[in-house]
Amino acid sequence: MEHSKQLSSEQPLRIDIVSDVVCPWCVIGYRQLAQALEQTNTEHEIHWHPFELNPSMPSDGQNMREHIMEKYGSSKEESDASRTRLKEAGHEVGFEFNFNDDTRMHNTFNLHQLLHWADQQGRMHDLKQALFTAHFTNNRNISDNAVLADIAAEIGLDRSEALAVLEDQRFAKAVREAEQHWQQQGIQSVPAMIFNERHLVGGAQGVENYVNILEQLANMTD
């Protein structure tokens, strides 16, 4: 990680989050961090970055249970137990997971291109949250460009422009370069949270641990 100047009291904490929309622990980890930021009254700015959990996933996706069982060799019972843990962890941070037998895993390269476009309008954070909800809570088909354009429109972005971005793949190169950058930084799993471009924290740590991390960072800058 590149070193940056130490935080001053006037400078918000920079938080870079490398994540994927189809990663359940990414939304849980972010929600935990958000609660910790609120509890500690930490001035901050969040920057989202792309990571693909399944870059070789077919464009139309795959049944999530089948995918998990193939990828990790887990049984149906283990899959059910994992879903229960995720639902409980989501409930603790106010996020609803609605898994069913038809829940799908998706290729997210197009989503990251749409997020890149939204970032140019200062709306990446809003779109990221809308996509988490669309996928995990509402089971919408985020492999479908029309659905992605609908989601963009629902947060006030231009639907026809969103569709054009997805169809002409104008940000494909930029997203690939961003993904490669973070891989070269050693990011191999998500969520990965980098504070002030120096301190890497992986996984969903829990609200209390994030509070401790934020307090330690504040003490370092006093």
Residue frames relative to the residue before (quaternion, step in Angstrom):
aa qw qx qy qz dx dy dz
M 1.0000 0.0000 0.0000 0.0000 0.00 0.00 0.00
E 0.4655 -0.6617 0.5037 0.3029 3.53 -1.03 0.75
H 0.4010 -0.6972 0.5363 0.2560 3.53 -1.07 0.72
S 0.1465 -0.7789 0.6054 0.0737 3.53 -1.07 0.74
K 0.6686 -0.4733 0.3728 0.4358 3.51 -1.30 0.15
Q 0.5670 -0.5916 0.4426 0.3642 3.54 -1.12 0.58
L 0.5760 -0.6074 0.4348 0.3321 3.50 -1.16 0.73
S 0.2019 -0.7354 0.6280 0.1553 3.54 -1.03 0.75
S 0.6714 -0.5065 0.3393 0.4214 3.57 -1.20 0.32
E 0.6814 0.4759 -0.2968 0.4702 3.59 1.15 -0.52
Q 0.6755 0.5103 -0.2797 0.4528 3.58 1.22 -0.41
P 0.4032 -0.7285 0.4894 0.2593 3.62 -0.66 1.01
L 0.5624 -0.5779 0.4710 0.3578 3.53 -1.23 0.51
R 0.2778 -0.7490 0.5780 0.1662 3.56 -0.80 1.02
I 0.0284 -0.7879 0.6149 -0.0146 3.56 -0.85 1.03
D 0.1194 -0.7663 0.6298 0.0436 3.55 -0.65 1.16
I 0.0760 -0.8022 0.5920 0.0123 3.59 -0.77 1.04
V 0.1597 -0.7632 0.6229 0.0632 3.54 -0.66 1.18
S 0.2098 0.8011 -0.5217 0.2051 3.59 -0.54 1.12
D 0.2785 -0.7149 0.6065 0.2087 3.51 -1.42 0.07
V 0.5677 -0.6330 0.4124 0.3270 3.56 -1.04 0.78
V 0.7149 0.4340 -0.2615 0.4819 3.62 1.08 -0.64
C 0.5241 0.6038 -0.4182 0.4311 3.59 1.27 0.30
P 0.3377 -0.7791 0.4827 0.2144 3.63 -0.34 1.16
W 0.6612 0.5028 -0.3217 0.4544 3.60 1.01 -0.73
C 0.5522 0.5981 -0.4007 0.4204 3.60 1.23 -0.31
V 0.6904 0.4396 -0.2927 0.4944 3.59 0.91 -0.82
I 0.6255 0.5211 -0.3458 0.4665 3.60 1.04 -0.70
G 0.6686 0.5068 -0.3009 0.4534 3.59 0.86 -0.96
Y 0.6514 0.5025 -0.3233 0.4676 3.58 0.97 -0.83
R 0.6613 0.5061 -0.3140 0.4559 3.60 0.89 -0.89
Q 0.6230 0.5230 -0.3363 0.4745 3.60 1.04 -0.73
L 0.6616 0.5001 -0.2997 0.4716 3.56 0.92 -0.93
A 0.6404 0.5366 -0.3294 0.4399 3.60 0.94 -0.87
Q 0.6494 0.5022 -0.3184 0.4740 3.58 1.00 -0.79
A 0.6529 0.5094 -0.3159 0.4631 3.57 1.00 -0.81
L 0.6239 0.5351 -0.3357 0.4601 3.59 1.02 -0.77
E 0.6637 0.4975 -0.2993 0.4716 3.56 1.02 -0.85
Q 0.6638 0.5202 -0.3071 0.4409 3.59 0.92 -0.90
T 0.7448 0.3849 -0.2083 0.5037 3.57 1.04 -0.79
N 0.3521 -0.7608 0.4765 0.2649 3.58 1.34 -0.02
T 0.2670 0.7981 -0.4891 0.2291 3.54 1.01 0.92
E 0.3599 -0.6910 0.5847 0.2261 3.56 -0.82 1.01
H 0.1184 0.8189 -0.5455 0.1332 3.59 -0.72 1.00
E 0.1314 -0.7326 0.6526 0.1419 3.50 -1.39 0.20
I 0.2260 -0.7956 0.5548 0.0898 3.56 -0.82 1.06
H 0.0890 -0.7680 0.6338 0.0234 3.53 -1.03 0.92
W 0.2255 -0.7903 0.5596 0.1070 3.59 -0.64 1.16
H 0.0795 -0.7979 0.5971 0.0215 3.57 -1.07 0.76
P 0.5301 -0.6945 0.3994 0.2778 3.58 -1.05 0.77
F 0.0692 0.7295 -0.6794 0.0384 3.50 -1.30 0.66
E 0.2068 -0.7774 0.5807 0.1250 3.58 -0.95 0.84
L 0.3678 -0.7285 0.5378 0.2115 3.55 -0.68 1.10
N 0.8164 0.1197 -0.0061 0.5650 3.55 0.98 -0.89
P 0.0721 -0.8520 0.5170 0.0397 3.61 0.47 1.16
S 0.6995 0.4504 -0.2796 0.4792 3.61 1.16 -0.47
M 0.3734 0.7340 -0.4795 0.3032 3.59 1.32 0.13
P 0.5128 -0.6297 0.4736 0.3410 3.63 -0.95 0.80
S 0.6337 -0.5809 0.3542 0.3682 3.57 -1.11 0.64
D 0.7107 0.4283 -0.2794 0.4831 3.61 1.11 -0.50
G 0.5566 -0.6557 0.3683 0.3529 3.58 1.28 0.24
Q 0.2834 -0.7323 0.5950 0.1713 3.56 -1.37 -0.20
N 0.6115 -0.5308 0.4250 0.4046 3.57 -1.14 0.55
M 0.4950 -0.7075 0.4110 0.2924 3.59 -0.70 1.08
R 0.6597 0.5072 -0.3298 0.4458 3.59 0.86 -0.86
E 0.6435 0.5122 -0.3179 0.4718 3.59 0.96 -0.89
H 0.6525 0.5316 -0.3111 0.4416 3.56 0.94 -0.91
I 0.6820 0.4844 -0.2908 0.4644 3.59 0.85 -0.97
M 0.6621 0.5076 -0.3086 0.4568 3.58 0.97 -0.86
E 0.6518 0.4972 -0.3051 0.4845 3.59 1.09 -0.73
K 0.7115 0.4893 -0.2662 0.4284 3.56 0.83 -1.03
Y 0.8178 0.2439 -0.0909 0.5133 3.57 0.90 -0.95
G 0.4358 -0.7159 0.4511 0.3067 3.59 1.27 -0.07
S 0.3932 0.7416 -0.4640 0.2830 3.57 1.19 0.48
S 0.4784 -0.6554 0.5087 0.2878 3.53 -1.22 0.58
K 0.6737 -0.4600 0.3685 0.4458 3.57 -1.30 0.12
E 0.6358 0.5333 -0.3283 0.4512 3.59 1.02 -0.81
E 0.6591 0.4928 -0.3038 0.4800 3.59 0.97 -0.84
S 0.6255 0.5339 -0.3261 0.4661 3.56 1.06 -0.76
D 0.6559 0.5081 -0.3066 0.4665 3.57 0.97 -0.89
A 0.6483 0.5205 -0.3134 0.4588 3.58 0.98 -0.88
S 0.6409 0.5216 -0.3174 0.4653 3.57 1.02 -0.83
R 0.6508 0.5128 -0.3163 0.4620 3.59 0.96 -0.83
T 0.6302 0.5301 -0.3304 0.4611 3.57 1.04 -0.78
R 0.6419 0.5192 -0.3170 0.4668 3.60 0.98 -0.86
L 0.6612 0.5084 -0.3047 0.4598 3.56 0.93 -0.89
K 0.6424 0.5219 -0.3260 0.4567 3.59 0.94 -0.86
E 0.6648 0.5011 -0.3021 0.4644 3.59 0.96 -0.88
A 0.6645 0.4925 -0.3013 0.4744 3.58 0.95 -0.89
G 0.6375 0.5221 -0.3225 0.4658 3.58 1.05 -0.73
H 0.6355 0.5463 -0.3223 0.4402 3.55 0.96 -0.92
E 0.6415 0.5502 -0.3208 0.4277 3.59 1.01 -0.83
V 0.7687 0.3060 -0.1762 0.5334 3.60 1.12 -0.58
G 0.6019 -0.6305 0.3389 0.3541 3.57 1.21 0.46
F 0.5769 0.5493 -0.4035 0.4502 3.58 1.11 0.67
E 0.2752 -0.7965 0.5253 0.1177 3.55 -0.86 1.00
F 0.1511 -0.7537 0.6356 0.0712 3.55 -0.84 1.08
N 0.0581 -0.7867 0.6144 0.0134 3.58 -0.84 1.00
F 0.0113 -0.8144 0.5791 -0.0357 3.57 0.16 1.27
N 0.0663 0.7662 -0.6392 0.0056 3.55 -1.19 0.60
D 0.7253 -0.4512 0.2879 0.4331 3.58 -1.25 0.08
D 0.7033 0.4481 -0.2635 0.4849 3.59 1.22 -0.39
T 0.3913 0.7217 -0.4868 0.2985 3.61 1.27 0.01
R 0.1834 -0.8184 0.5411 0.0618 3.55 -0.85 1.01
M 0.3481 -0.6515 0.6258 0.2506 3.48 -1.41 0.40
H 0.1963 -0.8222 0.5308 0.0602 3.56 -0.99 0.82
N 0.4645 -0.5747 0.5808 0.3416 3.48 -1.39 0.32
T 0.1972 -0.8495 0.4848 0.0671 3.60 -0.62 1.10
F 0.3241 0.7666 -0.5086 0.2204 3.61 1.18 0.27
N 0.6627 0.4953 -0.3101 0.4684 3.61 0.95 -0.83
L 0.6142 0.5527 -0.3522 0.4396 3.59 1.00 -0.77
H 0.6727 0.4981 -0.3030 0.4556 3.57 0.92 -0.90
Q 0.6161 0.5233 -0.3518 0.4720 3.58 1.10 -0.60
L 0.6466 0.5077 -0.3181 0.4722 3.57 1.01 -0.80
L 0.6350 0.5207 -0.3219 0.4712 3.59 1.04 -0.77
H 0.6146 0.5415 -0.3397 0.4622 3.59 1.03 -0.78
W 0.6491 0.5062 -0.3029 0.4803 3.58 0.99 -0.88
A 0.6615 0.5083 -0.3112 0.4552 3.59 0.91 -0.90
D 0.6037 0.5760 -0.3515 0.4245 3.57 1.09 -0.71
Q 0.6247 0.5492 -0.3367 0.4413 3.58 1.07 -0.68
Q 0.7175 0.3775 -0.2318 0.5375 3.56 1.28 -0.34
G 0.5422 -0.6533 0.3774 0.3699 3.55 1.29 0.29
R 0.6063 0.5902 -0.3280 0.4202 3.59 1.22 0.41
M 0.3257 0.7708 -0.5057 0.2099 3.62 1.15 0.25
H 0.6459 0.5348 -0.3302 0.4333 3.58 0.88 -0.90
D 0.6701 0.5025 -0.2957 0.4594 3.58 0.91 -0.93
L 0.6746 0.4872 -0.2979 0.4677 3.57 0.93 -0.87
K 0.6030 0.5588 -0.3543 0.4456 3.58 1.04 -0.75
Q 0.6775 0.4814 -0.2945 0.4717 3.59 0.87 -0.93
A 0.6464 0.5218 -0.3188 0.4563 3.59 0.99 -0.81
L 0.6593 0.5040 -0.3037 0.4680 3.58 1.05 -0.74
F 0.5916 0.5490 -0.3610 0.4673 3.59 1.05 -0.71
T 0.6919 0.4766 -0.2713 0.4697 3.57 0.87 -1.01
A 0.6351 0.5386 -0.3323 0.4429 3.59 0.93 -0.87
H 0.7174 0.4567 -0.2506 0.4627 3.56 0.91 -0.94
F 0.8132 0.3360 -0.1589 0.4479 3.56 0.53 -1.19
T 0.7367 0.4012 -0.2363 0.4905 3.60 1.00 -0.73
N 0.8166 0.2928 -0.1181 0.4832 3.57 0.83 -0.99
N 0.3417 -0.7858 0.4657 0.2212 3.60 1.31 0.00
R 0.2709 0.7621 -0.5396 0.2338 3.56 0.94 0.87
N 0.5154 -0.6660 0.4550 0.2895 3.55 -1.15 0.66
I 0.0872 -0.8422 0.5318 0.0200 3.56 0.10 1.29
S 0.4936 0.5886 -0.4666 0.4385 3.59 1.22 0.47
D 0.6333 0.5333 -0.3063 0.4697 3.56 1.32 -0.32
N 0.4401 -0.7228 0.4674 0.2559 3.59 -0.59 1.14
A 0.6237 0.5400 -0.3490 0.4446 3.60 1.04 -0.71
V 0.6380 0.5092 -0.3253 0.4773 3.59 1.04 -0.75
L 0.6387 0.5207 -0.3250 0.4640 3.59 0.96 -0.83
A 0.6514 0.5028 -0.3133 0.4741 3.59 0.97 -0.84
D 0.6114 0.5447 -0.3408 0.4620 3.59 1.08 -0.74
I 0.6623 0.5082 -0.3064 0.4574 3.58 0.90 -0.94
A 0.6285 0.5229 -0.3309 0.4713 3.58 1.00 -0.81
A 0.6657 0.5057 -0.3012 0.4587 3.58 0.94 -0.91
E 0.6338 0.5614 -0.3304 0.4170 3.58 1.04 -0.76
I 0.7162 0.3730 -0.2666 0.5261 3.61 1.15 -0.39
G 0.6838 -0.5437 0.2659 0.4075 3.56 1.26 0.40
L 0.5143 0.6166 -0.4376 0.4047 3.58 1.22 0.25
D 0.6082 -0.5877 0.3994 0.3538 3.55 -1.24 0.46
R 0.3966 -0.7612 0.4571 0.2332 3.59 -0.47 1.17
S 0.6763 0.4956 -0.3116 0.4471 3.60 0.84 -0.91
E 0.6462 0.5008 -0.3192 0.4793 3.59 1.05 -0.73
A 0.6135 0.5407 -0.3426 0.4624 3.59 1.03 -0.75
L 0.6624 0.5009 -0.3001 0.4693 3.57 0.93 -0.91
A 0.6434 0.5267 -0.3186 0.4551 3.58 0.99 -0.83
V 0.6225 0.5477 -0.3277 0.4529 3.59 1.02 -0.86
L 0.6882 0.4782 -0.2744 0.4716 3.57 0.97 -0.89
E 0.7006 0.4884 -0.2795 0.4387 3.56 0.94 -0.85
D 0.7640 0.3574 -0.2237 0.4884 3.60 0.94 -0.76
Q 0.3534 -0.7872 0.4602 0.2086 3.59 1.32 0.05
R 0.1963 0.8426 -0.4865 0.1220 3.58 1.10 0.65
F 0.7479 0.3727 -0.2216 0.5026 3.60 1.14 -0.48
A 0.3053 0.7835 -0.4932 0.2230 3.58 1.27 0.29
K 0.6778 0.4939 -0.2975 0.4562 3.59 0.87 -0.94
A 0.6547 0.5208 -0.3167 0.4470 3.58 0.92 -0.88
V 0.6642 0.4948 -0.3060 0.4694 3.59 0.98 -0.83
R 0.6320 0.5237 -0.3368 0.4614 3.61 0.95 -0.82
E 0.6607 0.5078 -0.3088 0.4586 3.57 0.94 -0.87
A 0.6487 0.5096 -0.3170 0.4680 3.59 0.99 -0.80
E 0.6373 0.5234 -0.3231 0.4641 3.58 0.97 -0.84
Q 0.6710 0.4985 -0.2935 0.4638 3.56 0.92 -0.94
H 0.6002 0.5713 -0.3603 0.4286 3.59 1.02 -0.75
W 0.7306 0.4318 -0.2563 0.4627 3.56 0.78 -1.01
Q 0.5863 0.5415 -0.3718 0.4741 3.57 1.15 -0.51
Q 0.6584 0.5066 -0.2998 0.4691 3.58 1.02 -0.81
Q 0.6340 0.5072 -0.3222 0.4868 3.57 1.25 -0.43
G 0.6062 -0.5990 0.3336 0.4030 3.57 1.30 0.03
I 0.4621 0.6718 -0.4589 0.3530 3.59 1.25 0.20
Q 0.0151 0.8240 -0.5633 0.0590 3.57 -0.52 1.20
S 0.7719 0.1639 -0.1235 0.6017 3.58 1.26 -0.15
V 0.2118 -0.7844 0.5751 0.0949 3.55 -1.19 0.56
P 0.5154 -0.1138 -0.8430 -0.1037 1.48 -2.36 0.88
A 0.1467 -0.7406 0.6475 0.1035 3.54 -1.23 0.63
M 0.1027 -0.8010 0.5897 0.0125 3.56 -0.67 1.14
I 0.0895 -0.7929 0.6024 0.0203 3.56 -0.75 1.07
F 0.1895 -0.8011 0.5640 0.0654 3.54 -0.63 1.20
N 0.8536 -0.0178 -0.0348 0.5195 3.57 -0.84 1.07
E 0.5913 -0.6233 0.3385 0.3837 3.56 1.14 0.75
R 0.6813 0.4953 -0.2757 0.4631 3.58 1.23 0.32
H 0.8021 0.3015 -0.1161 0.5022 3.56 0.88 -0.97
L 0.1694 -0.8159 0.5507 0.0490 3.56 -0.45 1.27
V 0.0157 -0.7662 0.6421 -0.0173 3.55 -0.93 1.00
G 0.1669 -0.8177 0.5471 0.0648 3.58 -0.72 1.07
G 0.7998 0.3296 -0.2274 0.4471 3.53 -1.23 0.55
A 0.5629 -0.5579 0.4780 0.3788 3.51 -1.39 0.01
Q 0.2169 -0.8557 0.4638 0.0746 3.54 -0.14 1.34
G 0.5125 -0.6058 0.4483 0.4116 3.58 1.16 -0.49
V 0.6220 -0.5844 0.3722 0.3648 3.56 -1.06 0.78
E 0.6743 0.5180 -0.3089 0.4262 3.58 0.81 -0.98
N 0.6660 0.4925 -0.3057 0.4695 3.58 0.94 -0.84
Y 0.6434 0.5056 -0.3308 0.4701 3.58 1.01 -0.73
V 0.5957 0.5446 -0.3611 0.4671 3.60 1.06 -0.68
N 0.6602 0.5089 -0.3031 0.4618 3.59 0.93 -0.91
I 0.6430 0.5206 -0.3174 0.4635 3.57 0.98 -0.87
L 0.6737 0.4970 -0.2974 0.4590 3.58 0.88 -0.94
E 0.6509 0.5075 -0.3184 0.4664 3.59 1.01 -0.77
Q 0.6276 0.5224 -0.3314 0.4727 3.59 1.04 -0.74
L 0.6557 0.5053 -0.3143 0.4647 3.59 0.95 -0.86
A 0.6391 0.5213 -0.3269 0.4614 3.59 1.00 -0.80
N 0.6556 0.5169 -0.3098 0.4550 3.59 0.99 -0.81
M 0.6251 0.5566 -0.3303 0.4362 3.56 1.12 -0.70
T 0.7333 0.4219 -0.2296 0.4812 3.57 1.13 -0.58
D 0.4859 0.6696 -0.4435 0.3449 3.59 1.23 -0.07
